[in-house]
Amino acid sequence: MLVRPALWEWLKQATGVSLMGGVSGQVVHKRPETHDALDWHSDLHAGSRQLDVVIHLSGESYGGGDFELRRAGRSKNLVCFQHGRPGAMAVFVVRRNHEHRVTPLVSGGPRRTYAG
């Protein structure tokens, strides 16, 4: 699904990123009450990654597990995204002055996403 030319053209128009050469990622499975969160970080270490995508795969509801994006070192979020239904997708440009995290799950779940 993520390698369709029409999607890449839409992403180019939406983000201004035009040199996408491939897709890589993994399914991430998080459970509540396990300290299984993802703290603030940047994906610049991931080679030539230009865009990140997170797609919600869970059929179960859960509390917490919010995706947050901010300017590096700042306390105010630029974005807080809750994956409310299967198929909900967040896409963002990887920038050196931005970092993101996933808050801990507090109930329900598990939270399953494709991240790449």
C-alpha positions as CSV (number, residue, x, y, z in Angstrom):
1,M,0.0,0.0,0.0
2,L,2.8,2.5,0.9
3,V,4.6,2.1,-2.4
4,R,1.8,3.2,-4.7
5,P,2.9,6.0,-7.1
6,A,-0.4,7.9,-6.4
7,L,0.3,8.0,-2.7
8,W,3.9,9.1,-3.2
9,E,2.7,11.9,-5.5
10,W,0.2,13.0,-2.8
11,L,2.8,12.9,-0.1
12,K,5.1,15.0,-2.3
13,Q,2.4,17.6,-2.8
14,A,1.5,17.6,1.0
15,T,5.1,17.6,2.4
16,G,7.4,19.0,-0.3
17,V,9.5,15.8,0.0
18,S,10.2,14.5,-3.5
19,L,13.1,12.0,-3.3
20,M,11.5,9.0,-1.7
21,G,13.3,5.8,-2.6
22,G,11.6,3.1,-0.6
23,V,9.7,2.1,2.4
24,S,10.8,0.3,5.5
25,G,9.3,-0.2,9.0
26,Q,7.9,-2.6,11.5
27,V,4.8,-3.5,13.4
28,V,5.0,-2.2,17.0
29,H,3.0,-3.8,19.7
30,K,2.5,-1.9,23.0
31,R,0.7,-3.0,26.2
32,P,-0.5,-0.9,29.1
33,E,1.2,-0.9,32.5
34,T,4.5,-2.2,31.1
35,H,6.4,1.1,30.8
36,D,6.3,0.3,27.1
37,A,6.4,3.9,25.9
38,L,8.6,5.7,23.4
39,D,10.4,8.7,24.8
40,W,11.3,11.9,23.0
41,H,13.6,11.2,20.0
42,S,14.4,12.1,16.4
43,D,14.6,9.6,13.5
44,L,17.5,11.4,11.9
45,H,19.7,8.4,12.9
46,A,17.7,6.2,10.5
47,G,19.9,7.0,7.5
48,S,18.3,9.0,4.7
49,R,14.8,8.9,6.1
50,Q,12.8,11.9,5.0
51,L,9.3,11.0,6.1
52,D,7.9,9.0,9.0
53,V,4.5,7.2,9.0
54,V,2.5,5.7,11.8
55,I,-0.6,3.6,10.9
56,H,-3.0,2.4,13.5
57,L,-3.7,-1.4,13.3
58,S,-5.5,-2.1,16.6
59,G,-9.0,-3.2,16.7
60,E,-9.1,-2.8,20.5
61,S,-9.6,0.5,22.2
62,Y,-7.0,1.9,24.7
63,G,-6.2,4.9,26.8
64,G,-2.9,6.8,26.3
65,G,-0.6,5.9,23.5
66,D,-0.8,9.4,21.9
67,F,1.7,10.4,19.3
68,E,3.3,13.8,20.1
69,L,5.6,16.0,18.0
70,R,7.5,19.1,19.2
71,R,10.4,21.3,18.5
72,A,13.5,19.8,20.0
73,G,13.9,20.7,23.7
74,R,10.6,22.6,23.9
75,S,7.8,21.7,26.2
76,K,4.9,22.7,24.0
77,N,3.6,20.1,21.5
78,L,3.2,21.0,17.8
79,V,0.9,18.0,17.3
80,C,-0.9,15.5,19.5
81,F,-2.4,12.7,17.5
82,Q,-4.7,10.0,18.8
83,H,-5.1,7.0,16.4
84,G,-8.8,6.6,17.0
85,R,-9.6,3.9,14.5
86,P,-7.9,1.2,12.4
87,G,-6.3,2.7,9.4
88,A,-5.8,6.2,10.9
89,M,-2.4,7.4,9.7
90,A,0.0,10.2,10.7
91,V,2.8,11.2,8.4
92,F,5.4,13.8,9.2
93,V,8.7,15.2,7.8
94,V,11.8,14.1,9.7
95,R,13.6,17.3,10.7
96,R,16.7,17.9,12.8
97,N,14.9,20.4,15.1
98,H,11.9,18.2,15.7
99,E,11.4,15.2,18.0
100,H,8.5,12.9,18.8
101,R,7.3,10.3,21.3
102,V,4.4,8.0,22.1
103,T,2.9,8.4,25.6
104,P,2.4,5.3,27.8
105,L,-0.7,3.2,27.4
106,V,-2.8,3.4,30.6
107,S,-5.6,1.0,29.8
108,G,-7.1,-1.4,27.3
109,G,-5.1,-2.3,24.2
110,P,-2.8,-3.5,23.0
111,R,-1.8,-0.7,20.7
112,R,-0.6,-2.0,17.4
113,T,0.9,0.3,14.8
114,Y,3.0,0.1,11.7
115,A,5.9,2.6,12.1
116,G,8.4,3.4,9.4
